[in-house]
Amino acid sequence: MSGDHKESAEIPEGKTLEGVFYFHPDDGIYQDHFPGYPVVPGSLIVHAFLEAAADAGFLPDYLAIENFRFREFLSPGHYAFRIQLDEERLNCLIYRGERKLVTGVLKR
């Protein structure tokens, strides 16, 4: 994924993976999304979660994307993330302090 970096580790059942997504401000996508006020596209955010899940060894034949909520616009930069494995669901969260910025579920 162009411009995105993350730190991650394997997710044991019932456990949490935490790390940081980095959306690089020089990525060409921001020339069109949106000029003068760059915003990370929701599809890029979901893709970052999918990559983190894959890097952690969660590689089912398919994952359904459910209930993603983008509570605030994300400008390019660093964002803390958390993925909680709960049976067949990956509960995804991007947060800053106590604020939830993005929530969603990846489900087998």
Phi and psi restraints in degrees (range 20) as a CNS / XPLOR table:
assign (resid 1 and name C) (resid 2 and name N)
       (resid 2 and name CA) (resid 2 and name C) 1.0 -62.9 20.0 2
assign (resid 2 and name N) (resid 2 and name CA)
       (resid 2 and name C) (resid 3 and name N) 1.0 123.8 20.0 2
assign (resid 2 and name C) (resid 3 and name N)
       (resid 3 and name CA) (resid 3 and name C) 1.0 81.7 20.0 2
assign (resid 3 and name N) (resid 3 and name CA)
       (resid 3 and name C) (resid 4 and name N) 1.0 -4.5 20.0 2
assign (resid 3 and name C) (resid 4 and name N)
       (resid 4 and name CA) (resid 4 and name C) 1.0 -106.2 20.0 2
assign (resid 4 and name N) (resid 4 and name CA)
       (resid 4 and name C) (resid 5 and name N) 1.0 136.7 20.0 2
assign (resid 4 and name C) (resid 5 and name N)
       (resid 5 and name CA) (resid 5 and name C) 1.0 -131.8 20.0 2
assign (resid 5 and name N) (resid 5 and name CA)
       (resid 5 and name C) (resid 6 and name N) 1.0 149.9 20.0 2
assign (resid 5 and name C) (resid 6 and name N)
       (resid 6 and name CA) (resid 6 and name C) 1.0 -150.0 20.0 2
assign (resid 6 and name N) (resid 6 and name CA)
       (resid 6 and name C) (resid 7 and name N) 1.0 156.6 20.0 2
assign (resid 6 and name C) (resid 7 and name N)
       (resid 7 and name CA) (resid 7 and name C) 1.0 -112.5 20.0 2
assign (resid 7 and name N) (resid 7 and name CA)
       (resid 7 and name C) (resid 8 and name N) 1.0 133.1 20.0 2
assign (resid 7 and name C) (resid 8 and name N)
       (resid 8 and name CA) (resid 8 and name C) 1.0 -153.3 20.0 2
assign (resid 8 and name N) (resid 8 and name CA)
       (resid 8 and name C) (resid 9 and name N) 1.0 169.9 20.0 2
assign (resid 8 and name C) (resid 9 and name N)
       (resid 9 and name CA) (resid 9 and name C) 1.0 -145.9 20.0 2
assign (resid 9 and name N) (resid 9 and name CA)
       (resid 9 and name C) (resid 10 and name N) 1.0 172.3 20.0 2
assign (resid 9 and name C) (resid 10 and name N)
       (resid 10 and name CA) (resid 10 and name C) 1.0 -62.8 20.0 2
assign (resid 10 and name N) (resid 10 and name CA)
       (resid 10 and name C) (resid 11 and name N) 1.0 145.0 20.0 2
assign (resid 10 and name C) (resid 11 and name N)
       (resid 11 and name CA) (resid 11 and name C) 1.0 -101.3 20.0 2
assign (resid 11 and name N) (resid 11 and name CA)
       (resid 11 and name C) (resid 12 and name N) 1.0 107.5 20.0 2
assign (resid 11 and name C) (resid 12 and name N)
       (resid 12 and name CA) (resid 12 and name C) 1.0 -73.8 20.0 2
assign (resid 12 and name N) (resid 12 and name CA)
       (resid 12 and name C) (resid 13 and name N) 1.0 151.2 20.0 2
assign (resid 12 and name C) (resid 13 and name N)
       (resid 13 and name CA) (resid 13 and name C) 1.0 -50.3 20.0 2
assign (resid 13 and name N) (resid 13 and name CA)
       (resid 13 and name C) (resid 14 and name N) 1.0 131.8 20.0 2
assign (resid 13 and name C) (resid 14 and name N)
       (resid 14 and name CA) (resid 14 and name C) 1.0 74.0 20.0 2
assign (resid 14 and name N) (resid 14 and name CA)
       (resid 14 and name C) (resid 15 and name N) 1.0 10.4 20.0 2
assign (resid 14 and name C) (resid 15 and name N)
       (resid 15 and name CA) (resid 15 and name C) 1.0 -112.8 20.0 2
assign (resid 15 and name N) (resid 15 and name CA)
       (resid 15 and name C) (resid 16 and name N) 1.0 -178.5 20.0 2
assign (resid 15 and name C) (resid 16 and name N)
       (resid 16 and name CA) (resid 16 and name C) 1.0 -124.6 20.0 2
assign (resid 16 and name N) (resid 16 and name CA)
       (resid 16 and name C) (resid 17 and name N) 1.0 138.8 20.0 2
assign (resid 16 and name C) (resid 17 and name N)
       (resid 17 and name CA) (resid 17 and name C) 1.0 -106.7 20.0 2
assign (resid 17 and name N) (resid 17 and name CA)
       (resid 17 and name C) (resid 18 and name N) 1.0 130.4 20.0 2
assign (resid 17 and name C) (resid 18 and name N)
       (resid 18 and name CA) (resid 18 and name C) 1.0 -127.0 20.0 2
assign (resid 18 and name N) (resid 18 and name CA)
       (resid 18 and name C) (resid 19 and name N) 1.0 149.5 20.0 2
assign (resid 18 and name C) (resid 19 and name N)
       (resid 19 and name CA) (resid 19 and name C) 1.0 -172.9 20.0 2
assign (resid 19 and name N) (resid 19 and name CA)
       (resid 19 and name C) (resid 20 and name N) 1.0 -161.4 20.0 2
assign (resid 19 and name C) (resid 20 and name N)
       (resid 20 and name CA) (resid 20 and name C) 1.0 -133.3 20.0 2
assign (resid 20 and name N) (resid 20 and name CA)
       (resid 20 and name C) (resid 21 and name N) 1.0 129.6 20.0 2
assign (resid 20 and name C) (resid 21 and name N)
       (resid 21 and name CA) (resid 21 and name C) 1.0 -92.2 20.0 2
assign (resid 21 and name N) (resid 21 and name CA)
       (resid 21 and name C) (resid 22 and name N) 1.0 142.5 20.0 2
assign (resid 21 and name C) (resid 22 and name N)
       (resid 22 and name CA) (resid 22 and name C) 1.0 -125.2 20.0 2
assign (resid 22 and name N) (resid 22 and name CA)
       (resid 22 and name C) (resid 23 and name N) 1.0 119.2 20.0 2
assign (resid 22 and name C) (resid 23 and name N)
       (resid 23 and name CA) (resid 23 and name C) 1.0 -104.6 20.0 2
assign (resid 23 and name N) (resid 23 and name CA)
       (resid 23 and name C) (resid 24 and name N) 1.0 106.9 20.0 2
assign (resid 23 and name C) (resid 24 and name N)
       (resid 24 and name CA) (resid 24 and name C) 1.0 -69.6 20.0 2
assign (resid 24 and name N) (resid 24 and name CA)
       (resid 24 and name C) (resid 25 and name N) 1.0 128.1 20.0 2
assign (resid 24 and name C) (resid 25 and name N)
       (resid 25 and name CA) (resid 25 and name C) 1.0 -65.8 20.0 2
assign (resid 25 and name N) (resid 25 and name CA)
       (resid 25 and name C) (resid 26 and name N) 1.0 -18.8 20.0 2
assign (resid 25 and name C) (resid 26 and name N)
       (resid 26 and name CA) (resid 26 and name C) 1.0 -88.9 20.0 2
assign (resid 26 and name N) (resid 26 and name CA)
       (resid 26 and name C) (resid 27 and name N) 1.0 2.0 20.0 2
assign (resid 26 and name C) (resid 27 and name N)
       (resid 27 and name CA) (resid 27 and name C) 1.0 -61.9 20.0 2
assign (resid 27 and name N) (resid 27 and name CA)
       (resid 27 and name C) (resid 28 and name N) 1.0 134.3 20.0 2
assign (resid 27 and name C) (resid 28 and name N)
       (resid 28 and name CA) (resid 28 and name C) 1.0 -61.8 20.0 2
assign (resid 28 and name N) (resid 28 and name CA)
       (resid 28 and name C) (resid 29 and name N) 1.0 -18.1 20.0 2
assign (resid 28 and name C) (resid 29 and name N)
       (resid 29 and name CA) (resid 29 and name C) 1.0 -60.8 20.0 2
assign (resid 29 and name N) (resid 29 and name CA)
       (resid 29 and name C) (resid 30 and name N) 1.0 -26.7 20.0 2
assign (resid 29 and name C) (resid 30 and name N)
       (resid 30 and name CA) (resid 30 and name C) 1.0 -77.4 20.0 2
assign (resid 30 and name N) (resid 30 and name CA)
       (resid 30 and name C) (resid 31 and name N) 1.0 -9.0 20.0 2
assign (resid 30 and name C) (resid 31 and name N)
       (resid 31 and name CA) (resid 31 and name C) 1.0 -66.4 20.0 2
assign (resid 31 and name N) (resid 31 and name CA)
       (resid 31 and name C) (resid 32 and name N) 1.0 -29.1 20.0 2
assign (resid 31 and name C) (resid 32 and name N)
       (resid 32 and name CA) (resid 32 and name C) 1.0 -109.1 20.0 2
assign (resid 32 and name N) (resid 32 and name CA)
       (resid 32 and name C) (resid 33 and name N) 1.0 -10.5 20.0 2
assign (resid 32 and name C) (resid 33 and name N)
       (resid 33 and name CA) (resid 33 and name C) 1.0 -133.3 20.0 2
assign (resid 33 and name N) (resid 33 and name CA)
       (resid 33 and name C) (resid 34 and name N) 1.0 80.6 20.0 2
assign (resid 33 and name C) (resid 34 and name N)
       (resid 34 and name CA) (resid 34 and name C) 1.0 -115.3 20.0 2
assign (resid 34 and name N) (resid 34 and name CA)
       (resid 34 and name C) (resid 35 and name N) 1.0 137.1 20.0 2
assign (resid 34 and name C) (resid 35 and name N)
       (resid 35 and name CA) (resid 35 and name C) 1.0 -57.1 20.0 2
assign (resid 35 and name N) (resid 35 and name CA)
       (resid 35 and name C) (resid 36 and name N) 1.0 131.3 20.0 2
assign (resid 35 and name C) (resid 36 and name N)
       (resid 36 and name CA) (resid 36 and name C) 1.0 84.5 20.0 2
assign (resid 36 and name N) (resid 36 and name CA)
       (resid 36 and name C) (resid 37 and name N) 1.0 -18.4 20.0 2
assign (resid 36 and name C) (resid 37 and name N)
       (resid 37 and name CA) (resid 37 and name C) 1.0 -147.2 20.0 2
assign (resid 37 and name N) (resid 37 and name CA)
       (resid 37 and name C) (resid 38 and name N) 1.0 74.9 20.0 2
assign (resid 37 and name C) (resid 38 and name N)
       (resid 38 and name CA) (resid 38 and name C) 1.0 -63.5 20.0 2
assign (resid 38 and name N) (resid 38 and name CA)
       (resid 38 and name C) (resid 39 and name N) 1.0 133.1 20.0 2
assign (resid 38 and name C) (resid 39 and name N)
       (resid 39 and name CA) (resid 39 and name C) 1.0 -131.2 20.0 2
assign (resid 39 and name N) (resid 39 and name CA)
       (resid 39 and name C) (resid 40 and name N) 1.0 132.2 20.0 2
assign (resid 39 and name C) (resid 40 and name N)
       (resid 40 and name CA) (resid 40 and name C) 1.0 -69.7 20.0 2
assign (resid 40 and name N) (resid 40 and name CA)
       (resid 40 and name C) (resid 41 and name N) 1.0 123.4 20.0 2
assign (resid 40 and name C) (resid 41 and name N)
       (resid 41 and name CA) (resid 41 and name C) 1.0 -63.5 20.0 2
assign (resid 41 and name N) (resid 41 and name CA)
       (resid 41 and name C) (resid 42 and name N) 1.0 144.5 20.0 2
assign (resid 41 and name C) (resid 42 and name N)
       (resid 42 and name CA) (resid 42 and name C) 1.0 -57.7 20.0 2
assign (resid 42 and name N) (resid 42 and name CA)
       (resid 42 and name C) (resid 43 and name N) 1.0 -36.7 20.0 2
assign (resid 42 and name C) (resid 43 and name N)
       (resid 43 and name CA) (resid 43 and name C) 1.0 -63.5 20.0 2
assign (resid 43 and name N) (resid 43 and name CA)
       (resid 43 and name C) (resid 44 and name N) 1.0 -34.9 20.0 2
assign (resid 43 and name C) (resid 44 and name N)
       (resid 44 and name CA) (resid 44 and name C) 1.0 -69.1 20.0 2
assign (resid 44 and name N) (resid 44 and name CA)
       (resid 44 and name C) (resid 45 and name N) 1.0 -35.9 20.0 2
assign (resid 44 and name C) (resid 45 and name N)
       (resid 45 and name CA) (resid 45 and name C) 1.0 -66.7 20.0 2
assign (resid 45 and name N) (resid 45 and name CA)
       (resid 45 and name C) (resid 46 and name N) 1.0 -47.0 20.0 2
assign (resid 45 and name C) (resid 46 and name N)
       (resid 46 and name CA) (resid 46 and name C) 1.0 -61.2 20.0 2
assign (resid 46 and name N) (resid 46 and name CA)
       (resid 46 and name C) (resid 47 and name N) 1.0 -42.4 20.0 2
assign (resid 46 and name C) (resid 47 and name N)
       (resid 47 and name CA) (resid 47 and name C) 1.0 -60.6 20.0 2
assign (resid 47 and name N) (resid 47 and name CA)
       (resid 47 and name C) (resid 48 and name N) 1.0 -38.8 20.0 2
assign (resid 47 and name C) (resid 48 and name N)
       (resid 48 and name CA) (resid 48 and name C) 1.0 -60.9 20.0 2
assign (resid 48 and name N) (resid 48 and name CA)
       (resid 48 and name C) (resid 49 and name N) 1.0 -41.7 20.0 2
assign (resid 48 and name C) (resid 49 and name N)
       (resid 49 and name CA) (resid 49 and name C) 1.0 -65.0 20.0 2
assign (resid 49 and name N) (resid 49 and name CA)
       (resid 49 and name C) (resid 50 and name N) 1.0 -41.0 20.0 2
assign (resid 49 and name C) (resid 50 and name N)
       (resid 50 and name CA) (resid 50 and name C) 1.0 -62.1 20.0 2
assign (resid 50 and name N) (resid 50 and name CA)
       (resid 50 and name C) (resid 51 and name N) 1.0 -41.9 20.0 2
assign (resid 50 and name C) (resid 51 and name N)
       (resid 51 and name CA) (resid 51 and name C) 1.0 -65.5 20.0 2
assign (resid 51 and name N) (resid 51 and name CA)
       (resid 51 and name C) (resid 52 and name N) 1.0 -42.0 20.0 2
assign (resid 51 and name C) (resid 52 and name N)
       (resid 52 and name CA) (resid 52 and name C) 1.0 -62.0 20.0 2
assign (resid 52 and name N) (resid 52 and name CA)
       (resid 52 and name C) (resid 53 and name N) 1.0 -41.1 20.0 2
assign (resid 52 and name C) (resid 53 and name N)
       (resid 53 and name CA) (resid 53 and name C) 1.0 -64.0 20.0 2
assign (resid 53 and name N) (resid 53 and name CA)
       (resid 53 and name C) (resid 54 and name N) 1.0 -42.6 20.0 2
assign (resid 53 and name C) (resid 54 and name N)
       (resid 54 and name CA) (resid 54 and name C) 1.0 -64.7 20.0 2
assign (resid 54 and name N) (resid 54 and name CA)
       (resid 54 and name C) (resid 55 and name N) 1.0 -43.6 20.0 2
assign (resid 54 and name C) (resid 55 and name N)
       (resid 55 and name CA) (resid 55 and name C) 1.0 -61.9 20.0 2
assign (resid 55 and name N) (resid 55 and name CA)
       (resid 55 and name C) (resid 56 and name N) 1.0 -27.7 20.0 2
assign (resid 55 and name C) (resid 56 and name N)
       (resid 56 and name CA) (resid 56 and name C) 1.0 -86.0 20.0 2
assign (resid 56 and name N) (resid 56 and name CA)
       (resid 56 and name C) (resid 57 and name N) 1.0 2.1 20.0 2
assign (resid 56 and name C) (resid 57 and name N)
       (resid 57 and name CA) (resid 57 and name C) 1.0 90.1 20.0 2
assign (resid 57 and name N) (resid 57 and name CA)
       (resid 57 and name C) (resid 58 and name N) 1.0 10.0 20.0 2
assign (resid 57 and name C) (resid 58 and name N)
       (resid 58 and name CA) (resid 58 and name C) 1.0 -92.0 20.0 2
assign (resid 58 and name N) (resid 58 and name CA)
       (resid 58 and name C) (resid 59 and name N) 1.0 86.8 20.0 2
assign (resid 58 and name C) (resid 59 and name N)
       (resid 59 and name CA) (resid 59 and name C) 1.0 -121.8 20.0 2
assign (resid 59 and name N) (resid 59 and name CA)
       (resid 59 and name C) (resid 60 and name N) 1.0 66.0 20.0 2
assign (resid 59 and name C) (resid 60 and name N)
       (resid 60 and name CA) (resid 60 and name C) 1.0 -71.9 20.0 2
assign (resid 60 and name N) (resid 60 and name CA)
       (resid 60 and name C) (resid 61 and name N) 1.0 171.6 20.0 2
assign (resid 60 and name C) (resid 61 and name N)
       (resid 61 and name CA) (resid 61 and name C) 1.0 -62.4 20.0 2
assign (resid 61 and name N) (resid 61 and name CA)
       (resid 61 and name C) (resid 62 and name N) 1.0 -29.4 20.0 2
assign (resid 61 and name C) (resid 62 and name N)
       (resid 62 and name CA) (resid 62 and name C) 1.0 -155.8 20.0 2
assign (resid 62 and name N) (resid 62 and name CA)
       (resid 62 and name C) (resid 63 and name N) 1.0 157.3 20.0 2
assign (resid 62 and name C) (resid 63 and name N)
       (resid 63 and name CA) (resid 63 and name C) 1.0 -132.2 20.0 2
assign (resid 63 and name N) (resid 63 and name CA)
       (resid 63 and name C) (resid 64 and name N) 1.0 133.4 20.0 2
assign (resid 63 and name C) (resid 64 and name N)
       (resid 64 and name CA) (resid 64 and name C) 1.0 -92.3 20.0 2
assign (resid 64 and name N) (resid 64 and name CA)
       (resid 64 and name C) (resid 65 and name N) 1.0 139.2 20.0 2
assign (resid 64 and name C) (resid 65 and name N)
       (resid 65 and name CA) (resid 65 and name C) 1.0 -96.8 20.0 2
assign (resid 65 and name N) (resid 65 and name CA)
       (resid 65 and name C) (resid 66 and name N) 1.0 120.5 20.0 2
assign (resid 65 and name C) (resid 66 and name N)
       (resid 66 and name CA) (resid 66 and name C) 1.0 -129.0 20.0 2
assign (resid 66 and name N) (resid 66 and name CA)
       (resid 66 and name C) (resid 67 and name N) 1.0 139.1 20.0 2
assign (resid 66 and name C) (resid 67 and name N)
       (resid 67 and name CA) (resid 67 and name C) 1.0 52.7 20.0 2
assign (resid 67 and name N) (resid 67 and name CA)
       (resid 67 and name C) (resid 68 and name N) 1.0 40.0 20.0 2
assign (resid 67 and name C) (resid 68 and name N)
       (resid 68 and name CA) (resid 68 and name C) 1.0 -74.8 20.0 2
assign (resid 68 and name N) (resid 68 and name CA)
       (resid 68 and name C) (resid 69 and name N) 1.0 131.2 20.0 2
assign (resid 68 and name C) (resid 69 and name N)
       (resid 69 and name CA) (resid 69 and name C) 1.0 -124.1 20.0 2
assign (resid 69 and name N) (resid 69 and name CA)
       (resid 69 and name C) (resid 70 and name N) 1.0 126.3 20.0 2
assign (resid 69 and name C) (resid 70 and name N)
       (resid 70 and name CA) (resid 70 and name C) 1.0 -105.9 20.0 2
assign (resid 70 and name N) (resid 70 and name CA)
       (resid 70 and name C) (resid 71 and name N) 1.0 97.3 20.0 2
assign (resid 70 and name C) (resid 71 and name N)
       (resid 71 and name CA) (resid 71 and name C) 1.0 -79.9 20.0 2
assign (resid 71 and name N) (resid 71 and name CA)
       (resid 71 and name C) (resid 72 and name N) 1.0 -22.7 20.0 2
assign (resid 71 and name C) (resid 72 and name N)
       (resid 72 and name CA) (resid 72 and name C) 1.0 -144.1 20.0 2
assign (resid 72 and name N) (resid 72 and name CA)
       (resid 72 and name C) (resid 73 and name N) 1.0 152.6 20.0 2
assign (resid 72 and name C) (resid 73 and name N)
       (resid 73 and name CA) (resid 73 and name C) 1.0 -69.0 20.0 2
assign (resid 73 and name N) (resid 73 and name CA)
       (resid 73 and name C) (resid 74 and name N) 1.0 138.7 20.0 2
assign (resid 73 and name C) (resid 74 and name N)
       (resid 74 and name CA) (resid 74 and name C) 1.0 -104.9 20.0 2
assign (resid 74 and name N) (resid 74 and name CA)
       (resid 74 and name C) (resid 75 and name N) 1.0 121.2 20.0 2
assign (resid 74 and name C) (resid 75 and name N)
       (resid 75 and name CA) (resid 75 and name C) 1.0 -84.0 20.0 2
assign (resid 75 and name N) (resid 75 and name CA)
       (resid 75 and name C) (resid 76 and name N) 1.0 161.0 20.0 2
assign (resid 75 and name C) (resid 76 and name N)
       (resid 76 and name CA) (resid 76 and name C) 1.0 -55.3 20.0 2
assign (resid 76 and name N) (resid 76 and name CA)
       (resid 76 and name C) (resid 77 and name N) 1.0 146.5 20.0 2
assign (resid 76 and name C) (resid 77 and name N)
       (resid 77 and name CA) (resid 77 and name C) 1.0 148.7 20.0 2
assign (resid 77 and name N) (resid 77 and name CA)
       (resid 77 and name C) (resid 78 and name N) 1.0 -162.0 20.0 2
assign (resid 77 and name C) (resid 78 and name N)
       (resid 78 and name CA) (resid 78 and name C) 1.0 -95.2 20.0 2
assign (resid 78 and name N) (resid 78 and name CA)
       (resid 78 and name C) (resid 79 and name N) 1.0 137.5 20.0 2
assign (resid 78 and name C) (resid 79 and name N)
       (resid 79 and name CA) (resid 79 and name C) 1.0 -140.9 20.0 2
assign (resid 79 and name N) (resid 79 and name CA)
       (resid 79 and name C) (resid 80 and name N) 1.0 128.7 20.0 2
assign (resid 79 and name C) (resid 80 and name N)
       (resid 80 and name CA) (resid 80 and name C) 1.0 -71.1 20.0 2
assign (resid 80 and name N) (resid 80 and name CA)
       (resid 80 and name C) (resid 81 and name N) 1.0 139.1 20.0 2
assign (resid 80 and name C) (resid 81 and name N)
       (resid 81 and name CA) (resid 81 and name C) 1.0 -130.9 20.0 2
assign (resid 81 and name N) (resid 81 and name CA)
       (resid 81 and name C) (resid 82 and name N) 1.0 159.8 20.0 2
assign (resid 81 and name C) (resid 82 and name N)
       (resid 82 and name CA) (resid 82 and name C) 1.0 -140.7 20.0 2
assign (resid 82 and name N) (resid 82 and name CA)
       (resid 82 and name C) (resid 83 and name N) 1.0 137.5 20.0 2
assign (resid 82 and name C) (resid 83 and name N)
       (resid 83 and name CA) (resid 83 and name C) 1.0 -126.6 20.0 2
assign (resid 83 and name N) (resid 83 and name CA)
       (resid 83 and name C) (resid 84 and name N) 1.0 121.2 20.0 2
assign (resid 83 and name C) (resid 84 and name N)
       (resid 84 and name CA) (resid 84 and name C) 1.0 -106.3 20.0 2
assign (resid 84 and name N) (resid 84 and name CA)
       (resid 84 and name C) (resid 85 and name N) 1.0 122.0 20.0 2
assign (resid 84 and name C) (resid 85 and name N)
       (resid 85 and name CA) (resid 85 and name C) 1.0 -87.3 20.0 2
assign (resid 85 and name N) (resid 85 and name CA)
       (resid 85 and name C) (resid 86 and name N) 1.0 121.5 20.0 2
assign (resid 85 and name C) (resid 86 and name N)
       (resid 86 and name CA) (resid 86 and name C) 1.0 -133.0 20.0 2
assign (resid 86 and name N) (resid 86 and name CA)
       (resid 86 and name C) (resid 87 and name N) 1.0 95.8 20.0 2
assign (resid 86 and name C) (resid 87 and name N)
       (resid 87 and name CA) (resid 87 and name C) 1.0 56.1 20.0 2
assign (resid 87 and name N) (resid 87 and name CA)
       (resid 87 and name C) (resid 88 and name N) 1.0 -109.9 20.0 2
assign (resid 87 and name C) (resid 88 and name N)
       (resid 88 and name CA) (resid 88 and name C) 1.0 -100.0 20.0 2
assign (resid 88 and name N) (resid 88 and name CA)
       (resid 88 and name C) (resid 89 and name N) 1.0 14.4 20.0 2
assign (resid 88 and name C) (resid 89 and name N)
       (resid 89 and name CA) (resid 89 and name C) 1.0 -121.9 20.0 2
assign (resid 89 and name N) (resid 89 and name CA)
       (resid 89 and name C) (resid 90 and name N) 1.0 142.8 20.0 2
assign (resid 89 and name C) (resid 90 and name N)
       (resid 90 and name CA) (resid 90 and name C) 1.0 -111.6 20.0 2
assign (resid 90 and name N) (resid 90 and name CA)
       (resid 90 and name C) (resid 91 and name N) 1.0 109.9 20.0 2
assign (resid 90 and name C) (resid 91 and name N)
       (resid 91 and name CA) (resid 91 and name C) 1.0 -85.5 20.0 2
assign (resid 91 and name N) (resid 91 and name CA)
       (resid 91 and name C) (resid 92 and name N) 1.0 118.4 20.0 2
assign (resid 91 and name C) (resid 92 and name N)
       (resid 92 and name CA) (resid 92 and name C) 1.0 -106.8 20.0 2
assign (resid 92 and name N) (resid 92 and name CA)
       (resid 92 and name C) (resid 93 and name N) 1.0 142.1 20.0 2
assign (resid 92 and name C) (resid 93 and name N)
       (resid 93 and name CA) (resid 93 and name C) 1.0 -149.2 20.0 2
assign (resid 93 and name N) (resid 93 and name CA)
       (resid 93 and name C) (resid 94 and name N) 1.0 133.4 20.0 2
assign (resid 93 and name C) (resid 94 and name N)
       (resid 94 and name CA) (resid 94 and name C) 1.0 -113.0 20.0 2
assign (resid 94 and name N) (resid 94 and name CA)
       (resid 94 and name C) (resid 95 and name N) 1.0 133.5 20.0 2
assign (resid 94 and name C) (resid 95 and name N)
       (resid 95 and name CA) (resid 95 and name C) 1.0 -142.7 20.0 2
assign (resid 95 and name N) (resid 95 and name CA)
       (resid 95 and name C) (resid 96 and name N) 1.0 161.1 20.0 2
assign (resid 95 and name C) (resid 96 and name N)
       (resid 96 and name CA) (resid 96 and name C) 1.0 -136.6 20.0 2
assign (resid 96 and name N) (resid 96 and name CA)
       (resid 96 and name C) (resid 97 and name N) 1.0 110.9 20.0 2
assign (resid 96 and name C) (resid 97 and name N)
       (resid 97 and name CA) (resid 97 and name C) 1.0 63.5 20.0 2
assign (resid 97 and name N) (resid 97 and name CA)
       (resid 97 and name C) (resid 98 and name N) 1.0 -125.6 20.0 2
assign (resid 97 and name C) (resid 98 and name N)
       (resid 98 and name CA) (resid 98 and name C) 1.0 -91.3 20.0 2
assign (resid 98 and name N) (resid 98 and name CA)
       (resid 98 and name C) (resid 99 and name N) 1.0 -7.9 20.0 2
assign (resid 98 and name C) (resid 99 and name N)
       (resid 99 and name CA) (resid 99 and name C) 1.0 -82.4 20.0 2
assign (resid 99 and name N) (resid 99 and name CA)
       (resid 99 and name C) (resid 100 and name N) 1.0 130.5 20.0 2
assign (resid 99 and name C) (resid 100 and name N)
       (resid 100 and name CA) (resid 100 and name C) 1.0 -87.2 20.0 2
assign (resid 100 and name N) (resid 100 and name CA)
       (resid 100 and name C) (resid 101 and name N) 1.0 119.8 20.0 2
assign (resid 100 and name C) (resid 101 and name N)
       (resid 101 and name CA) (resid 101 and name C) 1.0 -96.3 20.0 2
assign (resid 101 and name N) (resid 101 and name CA)
       (resid 101 and name C) (resid 102 and name N) 1.0 -40.2 20.0 2
assign (resid 101 and name C) (resid 102 and name N)
       (resid 102 and name CA) (resid 102 and name C) 1.0 -140.4 20.0 2
assign (resid 102 and name N) (resid 102 and name CA)
       (resid 102 and name C) (resid 103 and name N) 1.0 134.7 20.0 2
assign (resid 102 and name C) (resid 103 and name N)
       (resid 103 and name CA) (resid 103 and name C) 1.0 -132.3 20.0 2
assign (resid 103 and name N) (resid 103 and name CA)
       (resid 103 and name C) (resid 104 and name N) 1.0 153.7 20.0 2
assign (resid 103 and name C) (resid 104 and name N)
       (resid 104 and name CA) (resid 104 and name C) 1.0 178.5 20.0 2
assign (resid 104 and name N) (resid 104 and name CA)
       (resid 104 and name C) (resid 105 and name N) 1.0 175.8 20.0 2
assign (resid 104 and name C) (resid 105 and name N)
       (resid 105 and name CA) (resid 105 and name C) 1.0 -132.3 20.0 2
assign (resid 105 and name N) (resid 105 and name CA)
       (resid 105 and name C) (resid 106 and name N) 1.0 136.1 20.0 2
assign (resid 105 and name C) (resid 106 and name N)
       (resid 106 and name CA) (resid 106 and name C) 1.0 -110.6 20.0 2
assign (resid 106 and name N) (resid 106 and name CA)
       (resid 106 and name C) (resid 107 and name N) 1.0 126.6 20.0 2
assign (resid 106 and name C) (resid 107 and name N)
       (resid 107 and name CA) (resid 107 and name C) 1.0 -129.9 20.0 2
assign (resid 107 and name N) (resid 107 and name CA)
       (resid 107 and name C) (resid 108 and name N) 1.0 140.1 20.0 2
